[in-house]
Amino acid sequence: MKILSAEFIKSCPDPEQFPRDRLAEIAFAGRSNVGKSSLINSLLGRKGLAKVSGTPGKTRIVNFFRITTGDSWRRTFYAVDLPGYGYAKVSKSVRAQWGPMIEGYLTGRADLRGILLLLDVRRREQHDRTAFEWLRGIGPQAIVVATKVDKLARGQRRGALEAIRRELGLDETVPLLAYSAVTHEGRTELWGAIRALLDGAG
């Protein structure tokens, strides 16, 4: 998919601030420090568009990025970067606000067309399985993306992906894609999956 433009639109600490222009949306979810911002930058070919931090929990609000493509069918849509779950180093009061906001977005956002659930290919935690099981039950299609595959030798990757399928109980109806924000491996396949989600947006 050819990217004509990618721009940060707004950070929203409150659902009342979410965009209202009814563009289709693809959400990026995952454990804190799994590499969501790095993947978004790699996917869009824009360095520094999504802010990257080595500190878990840096994304504490919902960030909207408007993407314009050369695709005549779904020319413009939003990439939505959600706060990370898990071991974010923030106060309990802040974390208590995230849950309801994210749940409200994922269950009530009419423009949401799909969710990319990012997992570290090297390790999973209980948060990951819980998140996937919850996402699978709420409606929008979830695609699982194994990040940081450049950290594994090629001979190790198949086994790691099979472990993810086994640990999460994924059947063949759930796409599982491998991605590296360093080498951009998997970008074509991920864009194909996103295009399929957007094509089903109507």
Contact map, one row per residue, 1 for C-alpha under 8 A:
1110000000000000000000000000000000000000000000000000000000000000000011100000000000000000000000000000000000000000000000000000000000000000000000000000000000000000000000000000000000000000000000110000000000
1111000000000000000000000000000000000000000000000000000000000000000011100000000000000000000000000000000000000000000000000000000000000000000000000000000000000000000000000000000000000000000000000000000000
1111110000000000000000000000000000000000000100000000000000000000001111000000000000000000000000000000000000000000000000000000000000000000000000000000000000000000000000000000000000000000000000000000000000
0111110000000000000000000000000000000000000000000000000000000000001111000000000000000000000000000000000000000000000000000000000000000000000000000000000000000000000000000000000000000000000000000000000000
0011111000000000000000000000000000000000000000000000000000000000001110000000000000000000000000000000000000000000000000000000000000000000000000000000000000000000000000000000000000000000000000000000000000
0011111100000000000000000000000000000000000101000000000000000000111100000000000000000000000000000000000000000000000000000000000000000000000000000000000000000000000000000000000000000000000000000000000000
0000111110000000000000000000000000000000000000001000000000000000111000000000000000000000000000000000000000000000000000000000000000000000000000000000000000000000000000000000000000000000000000000000000000
0000011111000000000000000000000000000000000000001100000000000011110000000000000000000000000000000000000000000000000000000000000000000000000000000000000000000000000000000000000000000000000000000000000000
0000001111100000000000000000000000000000000000000000000000000011110000000000000000000000000000000000000000000000000000000000000000000000000000000000000000000000000000000000000000000000000000000000000000
0000000111110000000000000000000000000000000000000000000000000011100000000000000000000000000000000000000000000000000000000000000000000000000000000000000000000000000000000000000000000000000000000000000000
0000000011111000000000000000000000000000000000000000000000001111000000000000000000000000000000000000000000000000000000000000000000000000000000000000000000000000000000000000000000000000000000000000000000
0000000001111110110000000000000000000000000000000000000000001110000000000000000000000000000000000000000000000000000000000000000000000000000000000000000000000000000000000000000000000000000000000000000000
0000000000111110100000000000000000000000000000000000000000011100000000000000000000000000000000000000000000000000000000000000000000000000000000000000000000000000000000000000000000000000000000000000000000
0000000000011111110000000000000000000000000000000000000000000000000000000000000000000000000000000000100000000000000000000000000000000000000000000000000000000000000000000000000000000000000000000000000000
0000000000011111110000000000000000000000000000000000000000000000000000000000000000000000000000000000100010000000000000000000000000000000000000000000000000000000000000000000000000000000000000000000000000
0000000000000111110000000000000000000000000000000000000000000000000000000000000000000000000000000000000000000000000000000000000000000000000000000000000000000000000000000000000000000000000000000000000000
0000000000011111111000000000000000000000000000000000000000000000000000000000000000000000000000000000000000000000000000000000000000000000000000000000000000000000000000000000000000000000000000000000000000
0000000000010111111100000000000000000000000000000000000000000000000000000000000000000000000000000000000000000000000000000000000000000000000000000000000000000000000000000000000000000000000000000000000000
0000000000000000111111000000000000000000000000000000000000000000000000000000000000000000000000000000000000000000000000000000000000000000000000000000000000000000000000000000000000000000000000000000000000
0000000000000000011111000000000000000000000000000000000000000000000000000000000000000000000000000000000000000000000000000000000000000000000000000000000000000000000000000000000000000000000000000000000000
0000000000000000001111100000000000000000000000000000000000000000000000000000000000000000000000000000000000000000000000000000000000000000000000000000000000000000000000000000000000000000000000000000000000
0000000000000000001111110000000000000000000000000000000000000000000000000000000000000000000000000000000000000010000000000000000000000000000000000000000000000000000000000000000000000000000000000000000000
0000000000000000000011111000000000000000000000000000000000000000000000000001110000000000000000000000000000000010000000000000000000000000000000000000000000000000000000000000000000000000000000000000000000
0000000000000000000001111100000000000000000000000000000000000000000000000001110000000000000000000000000000000011100000000000000000000000000000000000000000000000000000000000000000000000000000000000010010
0000000000000000000000111110000000000000000000000000000000000000000000000000111100000000000000000000000000000011110000000000000000000000000000000000000000000000000000000000000000000000000000000000000000
0000000000000000000000011111000000000000000000000000000000000000000000000000111100000000000000000000000000000001111100000000000000000000000000000000000000000000000000000000000000000000000000000100000000
0000000000000000000000001111100000000000000000000000000000000000000000000000001111000000000000000000000000000001011100000000000000000000000000000000000000000000000000000000000000000000000000000000000000
0000000000000000000000000111110000010000000000000000000000000000000000000000001111000000000000000000000000000000001111000000000000000000000000000000000000000000000000000000000000000000000000000000000000
0000000000000000000000000011111000010000000000000000000000000000000000000000000011110000000000000000000000000000001111000000000000000000000000000000000000000000000000000000000000000000000000000000000000
0000000000000000000000000001111101010000000000000000000000000000000000000000000001111000000000000000000000000000000011100000000100000000000000000000000000000000000000000000000000000000000000000000000000
0000000000000000000000000000111111000000000000000000000000000000000000000000000000011110000000000000000000000000000001100000001100000000000000000000000000000000000000000000000000000000000000000000000000
0000000000000000000000000000011111100000000000000000000110000000000000000000000000111111000000000000000000000000000000000000000000000000000000000000000000000000000000000000000000000000000000000000000000
0000000000000000000000000000001111110000000000000000111110000000000000000000000000010000000000000000000000000000000000000000000000000000000000000000000000000000000000000000000000000000000000000000000000
0000000000000000000000000000011111110000000000000000000000000000000000000000000000000000000000000000000000000000000001110000000000000000000000000010000000000000000000000000000000000000000000000000000000
0000000000000000000000000000000111111110000000000000000000000000000000000000000000000000000000000000000000000000000001000000000000000000000000000011000000000000000000000000000000000000000000000000000000
0000000000000000000000000001110011111111000000000000000000000000000000000000000010000000000000000000000000000000000001000000000000000000000000000000000000000000000000000000000000000000000000000000000000
0000000000000000000000000000000000111111100000000111000000000000000000000000000010000000000000000000000000000000000000000000000000000000000000000000000000000000000000000000000000000000000000000000000000
0000000000000000000000000000000000111111110000000101000000000000000000000000000000000000000000000000000000000000000000000000000000000000000000000000000000000000000000000000000000001000000000000000000000
0000000000000000000000000000000000111111111000000000000000000000000000000000000000000000000000000000000000000000000000000000000000000000000000000010000000000000000000000000000000011000000000000000000000
0000000000000000000000000000000000011111111100000100000000000000000000000000000000000000000000000000000000000000000000000000000000000000000000000000000000000000000000000000000000000000000000000000000000
0000000000000000000000000000000000001111111111111100000000000000000000000000000000000000000000000000000000000000000000000000000000000000000000000000000000000000000000000000000000001000000000000000000000
0000000000000000000000000000000000000111111111100000000000000000000000000000000000000000000000000000000000000000000000000000000000000000000000000000000000000000000000000000000000001101001000000000000000
0000000000000000000000000000000000000011111111000000000000000000000000000000000000000000000000000000000000000000000000000000000000000000000000000000000000000000000000000000000000001001001000100000000000
0010010000000000000000000000000000000001111111000000000000000000000000000000000000000000000000000000000000000000000000000000000000000000000000000000000000000000000000000000000000000000000000000000000000
0000000000000000000000000000000000000000111111100000000000000000000000000000000000000000000000000000000000000000000000000000000000000000000000000000000000000000000000000000000000000000000000000000000000
0000010000000000000000000000000000000000111111111000000000000000000000000000000000000000000000000000000000000000000000000000000000000000000000000000000000000000000000000000000000000000000000000000000000
0000000000000000000000000000000000000000110011111100000000000000000000000000000000000000000000000000000000000000000000000000000000000000000000000000000000000000000000000000000000000000000000000000000000
0000000000000000000000000000000000000000100001111111000000000000000000000000000000000000000000000000000000000000000000000000000000000000000000000000000000000000000000000000000000000000000000000000000000
0000001100000000000000000000000000000000100001111110000000000000000000000000000000000000000000000000000000000000000000000000000000000000000000000000000000000000000000000000000000000000000000000000000000
0000000100000000000000000000000000001101100000111111000000000000000000000000000000000000000000000000000000000000000000000000000000000000000000000000000000000000000000000000000000000000000000000000000000
0000000000000000000000000000000000001000000000011111100000000000000000000000000000000000000000000000000000000000000000000000000000000000000000000000000000000000000000000000000000000000000000000000000000
0000000000000000000000000000000000001100000000010111110000000000000000000000000000000000000000000000000000000000000000000000000000000000000000000000000000000000000000000000000000000000000000000000000000
0000000000000000000000000000000010000000000000000011111101000000000000000000000000000000000000000000000000000000000000000000000000000000000000000000000000000000000000000000000000000000000000000000000000
0000000000000000000000000000000010000000000000000001111100000000000000000000000000000000000000000000000000000000000000000000000000000000000000000000000000000000000000000000000000000000000000000000000000
0000000000000000000000000000000010000000000000000000111111000000000000000000000000000000100000000000000000000000000000000000000000000000000000000000000000000000000000000000000000000000000000000000000000
0000000000000000000000000000000110000000000000000000111111000000000000000000000000010011100000000000000000000000000000000000000000000000000000000000000000000000000000000000000000000000000000000000000000
0000000000000000000000000000000110000000000000000000001111110000000000000000000000111011110000000000000000000000000000000000000000000000000000000000000000000000000000000000000000000000000000000000000000
0000000000000000000000000000000000000000000000000000101111110000000000000000000000100001000000000000000000000000000000000000000000000000000000000000000000000000000000000000000000000000000000000000000000
0000000000000000000000000000000000000000000000000000000011111100000000000000000001110000000000000000000000000000000000000000000000000000000000000000000000000000000000000000000000000000000000000000000000
0000000000001000000000000000000000000000000000000000000011111100000000000000000001110000000000000100000000000000000000000000000000000000000000000000000000000000000000000000000000000000000000000000000000
0000000000111000000000000000000000000000000000000000000000111110000000000000000001100000000000000100000000000000000000000000000000000000000000000000000000000000000000000000000000000000000000000000000000
0000000000111000000000000000000000000000000000000000000000111111000000000000000111100000000000000000000000000000000000000000000000000000000000000000000000000000000000000000000000000000000000000000000000
0000000111110000000000000000000000000000000000000000000000001111100000000000000111000000000000000000000000000000000000000000000000000000000000000000000000000000000000000000000000000000000000000000000000
0000000111100000000000000000000000000000000000000000000000000111110000000000011110000000000000000000000000000000000000000000000000000000000000000000000000000000000000000000000000000000000000000000000000
0000011111000000000000000000000000000000000000000000000000000011111000000000011100000000000000000000000000000000000000000000000000000000000000000000000000000000000000000000000000000000000000000000000000
0000011110000000000000000000000000000000000000000000000000000001111100000001111000000000000000000000000000000000000000000000000000000000000000000000000000000000000000000000000000000000000000000000000000
0011111000000000000000000000000000000000000000000000000000000000111110000001111000000000000000000000000000000000000000000000000000000000000000000000000000000000000000000000000000000000000000000000000000
0011110000000000000000000000000000000000000000000000000000000000011111000011100000000000000000000000000000000000000000000000000000000000000000000000000000000000000000000000000000000000000000000000000000
1111100000000000000000000000000000000000000000000000000000000000001111100111000000000000000000000000000000000000000000000000000000000000000000000000000000000000000000000000000000000000000000000000000000
1111000000000000000000000000000000000000000000000000000000000000000111110010000000000000000000000000000000000000000000000000000000000000000000000000000000000000000000000000000000000000000000000000000000
1100000000000000000000000000000000000000000000000000000000000000000011111110000000000000000000000000000000000000000000000000000000000000000000000000000000000000000000000000000000000000000000000000000000
0000000000000000000000000000000000000000000000000000000000000000000001111110000000000000000000000000000000000000000000000000000000000000000000000000000000000000000000000000000000000000000000000000000000
0000000000000000000000000000000000000000000000000000000000000000000000111110000000000000000000000000000000000000000000000000000000000000000000000000000000000000000000000000000000000000000000000000001000
0000000000000000000000000000000000000000000000000000000000000000000010111111100000000000000000000000000000000000000000000000000000000000000000000000000000000000000000000000000000000000000000000000011000
0000000000000000000000000000000000000000000000000000000000000000000111111111100000000000000000000000000000000000000000000000000000000000000000000000000000000000000000000000000000000000000000000000000000
0000000000000000000000110000000000000000000000000000000000000000011110000111110000000000000000000000000000000000000000000000000000000000000000000000000000000000000000000000000000000000000000000000000000
0000000000000000000000111100000000000000000000000000000000000000011100000111111000000000000000000000000000000000000000000000000000000000000000000000000000000000000000000000000000000000000000000000000000
0000000000000000000000111100000000000000000000000000000000000001111000000001111100000000000000000000000000000000000000000000000000000000000000000000000000000000000000000000000000000000000000000000000000
0000000000000000000000001111000000000000000000000000000000000001111000000000111110000000000000000000000000000000000000000000000000000000000000000000000000000000000000000000000000000000000000000000000000
0000000000000000000000001111000000000000000000000000000000000111100000000000011111000000000000000000000000000000000000000000000000000000000000000000000000000000000000000000000000000000000000000000000000
0000000000000000000000000011100000011000000000000000000000000111000000000000001111100000000000000000000000000000000000000000000000000000000000000000000000000000000000000000000000000000000000000000000000
0000000000000000000000000011110000000000000000000000000000111110000000000000000111110000000000000000010000000000000000000000000000000000000000000000000000000000000000000000000000000000000000000000000000
0000000000000000000000000000110100000000000000000000000011111100000000000000000011111000000000000100010000000000000000000000000000000000000000000000000000000000000000000000000000000000000000000000000000
0000000000000000000000000000111110000000000000000000000110110000000000000000000001111101000000000000000000000000000000000000000000000000000000000000000000000000000000000000000000000000000000000000000000
0000000000000000000000000000011100000000000000000000000010000000000000000000000000111111000000000000000000000000000000000000001000000000000000000000000000000000000000000000000000000000000000000000000000
0000000000000000000000000000001100000000000000000000000000000000000000000000000000011111000000000000000000000000000000000000001000000000000000000000000000000000000000000000000000000000000000000000000000
0000000000000000000000000000001100000000000000000000000110000000000000000000000000001111100000000000000000000000000000000000000000000000000000000000000000000000000000000000000000000000000000000000000000
0000000000000000000000000000000100000000000000000000000111000000000000000000000000011111110000000000000000000000000000000000000000000000000000000000000000000000000000000000000000000000000000000000000000
0000000000000000000000000000000000000000000000000000001110000000000000000000000000000011111000000000000000000000000000000000000000000000000000000000000000000000000000000000000000000000000000000000000000
0000000000000000000000000000000000000000000000000000000010000000000000000000000000000001111101100000000000000000000000000000000000000000000000000000000000000000000000000000000000000000000000000000000000
0000000000000000000000000000000000000000000000000000000000000000000000000000000000000000111111100000000000000000000000000000000000000000000000000000000000000000000000000000000000000000000000000000000000
0000000000000000000000000000000000000000000000000000000000000000000000000000000000000000011111110000000000000000000000000000000000000000000000000000000000000000000000000000000000000000000000000000000000
0000000000000000000000000000000000000000000000000000000000000000000000000000000000000000001111111000000000000000000000000000000000000000000000000000000000000000000000000000000000000000000000000000000000
0000000000000000000000000000000000000000000000000000000000000000000000000000000000000000011111111100000000000000000000000000000000000000000000000000000000000000000000000000000000000000000000000000000000
0000000000000000000000000000000000000000000000000000000000000000000000000000000000000000011111111110000000000000000000000000000000000000000000000000000000000000000000000000000000000000000000000000000000
0000000000000000000000000000000000000000000000000000000000000000000000000000000000000000000111111111000000000000000000000000000000000000000000000000000000000000000000000000000000000000000000000000000000
0000000000000000000000000000000000000000000000000000000000000000000000000000000000000000000011111111100000000000000000000000000000000000000000000000000000000000000000000000000000000000000000000000000000
0000000000000000000000000000000000000000000000000000000000011000000000000000000000100000000001111111110000000000000000000000000000000000000000000000000000000000000000000000000000000000000000000000000000
0000000000000000000000000000000000000000000000000000000000000000000000000000000000000000000000111111111000000000000000000000000000000000000000000000000000000000000000000000000000000000000000000000000000
0000000000000000000000000000000000000000000000000000000000000000000000000000000000000000000000011111111100000000000000000000000000000000000000000000000000000000000000000000000000000000000000000000000000
0000000000000110000000000000000000000000000000000000000000000000000000000000000000000000000000001111111110000000000000000000000000000000000000000000000000000000000000000000000000000000000000000000000000
0000000000000000000000000000000000000000000000000000000000000000000000000000000001100000000000000111111111000000000000000000000000000000000000000000000000000000000000000000000000000000000000000000000000
0000000000000000000000000000000000000000000000000000000000000000000000000000000000000000000000000011111111100000000000000000000000000000000000000000000000000000000000000000000000000000000000000000000000
0000000000000000000000000000000000000000000000000000000000000000000000000000000000000000000000000001111111111000000000000000000000000000000000000000000000000000000000000000000000000000000000000000000000
0000000000000010000000000000000000000000000000000000000000000000000000000000000000000000000000000000111111111000000000000000000000000000000000000000000000000000000000000000000000000000000000000000000000
0000000000000000000000000000000000000000000000000000000000000000000000000000000000000000000000000000011111111001000000000000000000000000010100000000000000000000000000000000000000000000000000000000000000
0000000000000000000000000000000000000000000000000000000000000000000000000000000000000000000000000000001111111000000000000000000000000000011000000000000000000000000000000000000000000000000000000000000000
0000000000000000000000000000000000000000000000000000000000000000000000000000000000000000000000000000000111111100000000000000000000000000000000000000000000000000000000000000000000000000000000000000000000
0000000000000000000000000000000000000000000000000000000000000000000000000000000000000000000000000000000111111111000000000000000000000000000000000000000000000000000000000000000000000000000000000000000000
0000000000000000000000000000000000000000000000000000000000000000000000000000000000000000000000000000000000011111000000000000000000000000000000000000000000000000000000000000000000000000000000000000000000
0000000000000000000001111000000000000000000000000000000000000000000000000000000000000000000000000000000000001111100000000000000000000000000000000000000000000000000000000000000000000000000000000000000000
0000000000000000000000011110000000000000000000000000000000000000000000000000000000000000000000000000000001001111111000000000000000000000000100000000000000000000000000000000000000000000000000000000000000
0000000000000000000000011100000000000000000000000000000000000000000000000000000000000000000000000000000000000011111000000000000000000000000110000000000000000000000000000000000000000000000000000000110110
0000000000000000000000001110000000000000000000000000000000000000000000000000000000000000000000000000000000000001111100000000000000000000000111100000000000000000000000000000000000000000000000000000100000
0000000000000000000000000111100000000000000000000000000000000000000000000000000000000000000000000000000000000001111110000000000000000000000111100000000000000000000000000000000000000000000000000000000000
0000000000000000000000000111100000000000000000000000000000000000000000000000000000000000000000000000000000000000011111000000000000000000000001111000000000000000000000000000000000000000000000000000000000
0000000000000000000000000001110000000000000000000000000000000000000000000000000000000000000000000000000000000000001111100000000000010000000001111000000000000000000000000000000000000000000000000000000000
0000000000000000000000000001111001110000000000000000000000000000000000000000000000000000000000000000000000000000000111110000000000000000000000011110000000000000000000000000000000000000000000000000000000
0000000000000000000000000000011001000000000000000000000000000000000000000000000000000000000000000000000000000000000011111011000100000000000000011110000000000000000000000000000000000000000000000000000000
0000000000000000000000000000000001000000000000000000000000000000000000000000000000000000000000000000000000000000000001111111000000000000000000000111000000000000000000000000000000000000000000000000000000
0000000000000000000000000000000000000000000000000000000000000000000000000000000000000000000000000000000000000000000000111111000000000000000000000111100000000001100100000000000001000000000000000000000000
0000000000000000000000000000000000000000000000000000000000000000000000000000000000000000000000000000000000000000000000011111000000000000000000000001101100000001000000000000000000000000000000000000000000
0000000000000000000000000000000000000000000000000000000000000000000000000000000000000000000000000000000000000000000000111111100000000000000000000000000000000000000000000000000000000000000000000000000000
0000000000000000000000000000000000000000000000000000000000000000000000000000000000000000000000000000000000000000000000111111110110000000000000000000000000000000000100000000000000000000000000000000000000
0000000000000000000000000000000000000000000000000000000000000000000000000000000000000000000000000000000000000000000000000011111110000000000000000000000000000000000000000000000000000000000000000000000000
0000000000000000000000000000000000000000000000000000000000000000000000000000000000000000000000000000000000000000000000000001111111000000000000000000000000000000000000000000000000000000000000000000000000
0000000000000000000000000000001000000000000000000000000000000000000000000000000000001100000000000000000000000000000000000000111111100000000000000000000000000000000000000000000000000000000000000000000000
0000000000000000000000000000011000000000000000000000000000000000000000000000000000000000000000000000000000000000000000100001111111110000000000000000000000000000000000000000000000000000000000000000000000
0000000000000000000000000000000000000000000000000000000000000000000000000000000000000000000000000000000000000000000000000001111111111000000000000000000000000000000000110000000000000000000000000000000000
0000000000000000000000000000000000000000000000000000000000000000000000000000000000000000000000000000000000000000000000000000011111111100000000000000000000000000000000000000000000000000000000000000000000
0000000000000000000000000000000000000000000000000000000000000000000000000000000000000000000000000000000000000000000000000000001111111110000000000000000000000000000000000000000000000000000000000000000000
0000000000000000000000000000000000000000000000000000000000000000000000000000000000000000000000000000000000000000000010000000000111111111000000000000000000000000000000010000000000000000000000000000000000
0000000000000000000000000000000000000000000000000000000000000000000000000000000000000000000000000000000000000000000000000000000011111111100000000000000000000000000000000000000000000000000000000000000000
0000000000000000000000000000000000000000000000000000000000000000000000000000000000000000000000000000000000000000000000000000000001111111110000000000000000000000000000000000000000000000000000000000000000
0000000000000000000000000000000000000000000000000000000000000000000000000000000000000000000000000000000000000000000000000000000000111111111101000000000000000000000000000000000000000000000000000000000000
0000000000000000000000000000000000000000000000000000000000000000000000000000000000000000000000000000000000000000000000000000000000011111111111000000000000000000000000000000000000000000000000000000000000
0000000000000000000000000000000000000000000000000000000000000000000000000000000000000000000000000000000000000000000000000000000000001111111000000000000000000000000000000000000000000000000000000000000000
0000000000000000000000000000000000000000000000000000000000000000000000000000000000000000000000000000000001100000000000000000000000000111111100000000000000000000000000000000000000000000000000000000000000
0000000000000000000000000000000000000000000000000000000000000000000000000000000000000000000000000000000000100000000000000000000000000011111110000000000000000000000000000000000000000000000000000000000000
0000000000000000000000000000000000000000000000000000000000000000000000000000000000000000000000000000000001000001111000000000000000000011011111000000000000000000000000000000000000000000000000000000000000
0000000000000000000000000000000000000000000000000000000000000000000000000000000000000000000000000000000000000000111000000000000000000001001111100000000000000000000000000000000000000000000000000000100000
0000000000000000000000000000000000000000000000000000000000000000000000000000000000000000000000000000000000000000011110000000000000000011000111110000000000000000000000000000011000000000000000000000000000
0000000000000000000000000000000000000000000000000000000000000000000000000000000000000000000000000000000000000000011110000000000000000000000011111000000000000000000000000000011110000000000000001000000000
0000000000000000000000000000000000000000000000000000000000000000000000000000000000000000000000000000000000000000000111100000000000000000000001111100000000000000000000000000011110000000000000000000000000
0000000000000000000000000000000000000000000000000000000000000000000000000000000000000000000000000000000000000000000111100000000000000000000000111110000000000000000000000000000111100000000000000000000000
0000000000000000000000000000000000000000000000000000000000000000000000000000000000000000000000000000000000000000000001111000000000000000000000011111100000000000100000000000000111100000000000000000000000
0000000000000000000000000000000001100010000000000000000000000000000000000000000000000000000000000000000000000000000001111000000000000000000000001111100000000000000000000000000001111000000000000000000000
0000000000000000000000000000000000100000000000000000000000000000000000000000000000000000000000000000000000000000000000011100000000000000000000000111111100000000000000000000000000111100000000000000000000
0000000000000000000000000000000000000000000000000000000000000000000000000000000000000000000000000000000000000000000000001100000000000000000000000111111100001000000000000000000001110000000000000000000000
0000000000000000000000000000000000000000000000000000000000000000000000000000000000000000000000000000000000000000000000000000000000000000000000000001111110000000000000000000000000010110000000000000000000
0000000000000000000000000000000000000000000000000000000000000000000000000000000000000000000000000000000000000000000000000100000000000000000000000001111110000000000000000000000000000000000000000000000000
0000000000000000000000000000000000000000000000000000000000000000000000000000000000000000000000000000000000000000000000000100000000000000000000000001111111111000000000000000000000000000000000000000000000
0000000000000000000000000000000000000000000000000000000000000000000000000000000000000000000000000000000000000000000000000000000000000000000000000000011111111000000000000000000000000000000000000000000000
0000000000000000000000000000000000000000000000000000000000000000000000000000000000000000000000000000000000000000000000000000000000000000000000000000000111111100000000000000000000000000000000000000000000
0000000000000000000000000000000000000000000000000000000000000000000000000000000000000000000000000000000000000000000000000000000000000000000000000000000111111100000000000000000000000000000000000000000000
0000000000000000000000000000000000000000000000000000000000000000000000000000000000000000000000000000000000000000000000000000000000000000000000000000000111111111000000000000000000000000000000000000000000
0000000000000000000000000000000000000000000000000000000000000000000000000000000000000000000000000000000000000000000000000000000000000000000000000000100111111111100000000000000000000000000000000000000000
0000000000000000000000000000000000000000000000000000000000000000000000000000000000000000000000000000000000000000000000000000000000000000000000000000000001111111110000000000000000000000000000000000000000
0000000000000000000000000000000000000000000000000000000000000000000000000000000000000000000000000000000000000000000000000000000000000000000000000000000000011111111000000000000000000000000000000000000000
0000000000000000000000000000000000000000000000000000000000000000000000000000000000000000000000000000000000000000000000001100000000000000000000000000000000011111111100000000000000000000000000000000000000
0000000000000000000000000000000000000000000000000000000000000000000000000000000000000000000000000000000000000000000000001000000000000000000000000100000000001111111110000000000101000000000000000000000000
0000000000000000000000000000000000000000000000000000000000000000000000000000000000000000000000000000000000000000000000000000000000000000000000000000000000000111111111000000000000000000000000000000000000
0000000000000000000000000000000000000000000000000000000000000000000000000000000000000000000000000000000000000000000000000000000000000000000000000000000000000011111111100000000000000000000000000000000000
0000000000000000000000000000000000000000000000000000000000000000000000000000000000000000000000000000000000000000000000001001000000000000000000000000000000000001111111110100000000000000000000000000000000
0000000000000000000000000000000000000000000000000000000000000000000000000000000000000000000000000000000000000000000000000000000000000000000000000000000000000000111111111110000100000000000000000000000000
0000000000000000000000000000000000000000000000000000000000000000000000000000000000000000000000000000000000000000000000000000000000000000000000000000000000000000011111111100000000000000000000000000000000
0000000000000000000000000000000000000000000000000000000000000000000000000000000000000000000000000000000000000000000000000000000010000000000000000000000000000000001111111100000000000000000000000000000000
0000000000000000000000000000000000000000000000000000000000000000000000000000000000000000000000000000000000000000000000000000000010010000000000000000000000000000000111111100000000000000000000000000000000
0000000000000000000000000000000000000000000000000000000000000000000000000000000000000000000000000000000000000000000000000000000000000000000000000000000000000000000011111110000000000000000000000000000000
0000000000000000000000000000000000000000000000000000000000000000000000000000000000000000000000000000000000000000000000000000000000000000000000000000000000000000000111111111110000000000000000000000000000
0000000000000000000000000000000000000000000000000000000000000000000000000000000000000000000000000000000000000000000000000000000000000000000000000000000000000000000010001111110000000000000000000000000000
0000000000000000000000000000000000000000000000000000000000000000000000000000000000000000000000000000000000000000000000000000000000000000000000000000000000000000000000000111111000000000000000000000000000
0000000000000000000000000000000000000000000000000000000000000000000000000000000000000000000000000000000000000000000000000000000000000000000000000000000000000000000000000111111000000000000000000000000000
0000000000000000000000000000000000000000000000000000000000000000000000000000000000000000000000000000000000000000000000000000000000000000000001110000000000000000000000000111111100000000000000000000000000
0000000000000000000000000000000000000000000000000000000000000000000000000000000000000000000000000000000000000000000000000000000000000000000001110000000000000000000000000001111110000000000000000000000000
0000000000000000000000000000000000000000000000000000000000000000000000000000000000000000000000000000000000000000000000000000000000000000000000111100000000000000100010000000011111000000000000000000000000
0000000000000000000000000000000000000000000000000000000000000000000000000000000000000000000000000000000000000000000000000000000000000000000000111100000000000000000000000000001111100000010011000000000000
0000000000000000000000000000000000000000000000000000000000000000000000000000000000000000000000000000000000000000000000001000000000000000000000001110100000000000100000000000000111110000110000000000000000
0000000000000000000000000000000000000000000000000000000000000000000000000000000000000000000000000000000000000000000000000000000000000000000000001111100000000000000000000000000011111001111000000000000000
0000000000000000000000000000000000000010000000000000000000000000000000000000000000000000000000000000000000000000000000000000000000000000000000000011110000000000000000000000000001111111110000000000000000
0000000000000000000000000000000000000110111000000000000000000000000000000000000000000000000000000000000000000000000000000000000000000000000000000011000000000000000000000000000000111111100000000000000000
0000000000000000000000000000000000000000010000000000000000000000000000000000000000000000000000000000000000000000000000000000000000000000000000000001010000000000000000000000000000011111100000000000000000
0000000000000000000000000000000000000000000000000000000000000000000000000000000000000000000000000000000000000000000000000000000000000000000000000000010000000000000000000000000000011111100000000000000000
0000000000000000000000000000000000000000011000000000000000000000000000000000000000000000000000000000000000000000000000000000000000000000000000000000000000000000000000000000000000111111111000000000000000
0000000000000000000000000000000000000000000000000000000000000000000000000000000000000000000000000000000000000000000000000000000000000000000000000000000000000000000000000000000001111111111100000000000000
0000000000000000000000000000000000000000000000000000000000000000000000000000000000000000000000000000000000000000000000000000000000000000000000000000000000000000000000000000000011110001111111000000000000
0000000000000000000000000000000000000000011000000000000000000000000000000000000000000000000000000000000000000000000000000000000000000000000000000000000000000000000000000000000000100001111111100000000000
0000000000000000000000000000000000000000000000000000000000000000000000000000000000000000000000000000000000000000000000000000000000000000000000000000000000000000000000000000000000000000111111110000000000
0000000000000000000000000000000000000000000000000000000000000000000000000000000000000000000000000000000000000000000000000000000000000000000000000000000000000000000000000000000010000000011111111000000000
0000000000000000000000000000000000000000000000000000000000000000000000000000000000000000000000000000000000000000000000000000000000000000000000000000000000000000000000000000000010000000011111111100000000
1000000000000000000000000000000000000000001000000000000000000000000000000000000000000000000000000000000000000000000000000000000000000000000000000000000000000000000000000000000000000000001111111110000000
1000000000000000000000000000000000000000000000000000000000000000000000000000000000000000000000000000000000000000000000000000000000000000000000000000000000000000000000000000000000000000000111111111000000
0000000000000000000000000000000000000000000000000000000000000000000000000000000000000000000000000000000000000000000000000000000000000000000000100000000000000000000000000000000000000000000011111111100000
0000000000000000000000000100000000000000000000000000000000000000000000000000000000000000000000000000000000000000000000000000000000000000000000000000000000000000000000000000000000000000000001111111110000
0000000000000000000000000000000000000000000000000000000000000000000000000000000000000000000000000000000000000000000000000000000000000000000000000000000000000000000000000000000000000000000000111111111000
0000000000000000000000000000000000000000000000000000000000000000000000000000000000000000000000000000000000000000000000000000000000000000000000000000000000000000000000000000000000000000000000011111111100
0000000000000000000000000000000000000000000000000000000000000000000000000000000000000000000000000000000000000000110000000000000000000000000010000000000000000000000000000000000000000000000000001111111110
0000000000000000000000010000000000000000000000000000000000000000000000000100000000000000000000000000000000000000100000000000000000000000000000000000000000000000000000000000000000000000000000000111111111
0000000000000000000000000000000000000000000000000000000000000000000000001100000000000000000000000000000000000000000000000000000000000000000000000000000000000000000000000000000000000000000000000011111111
0000000000000000000000000000000000000000000000000000000000000000000000000000000000000000000000000000000000000000100000000000000000000000000000000000000000000000000000000000000000000000000000000001111111
0000000000000000000000010000000000000000000000000000000000000000000000000000000000000000000000000000000000000000100000000000000000000000000000000000000000000000000000000000000000000000000000000000111111
0000000000000000000000000000000000000000000000000000000000000000000000000000000000000000000000000000000000000000000000000000000000000000000000000000000000000000000000000000000000000000000000000000011111
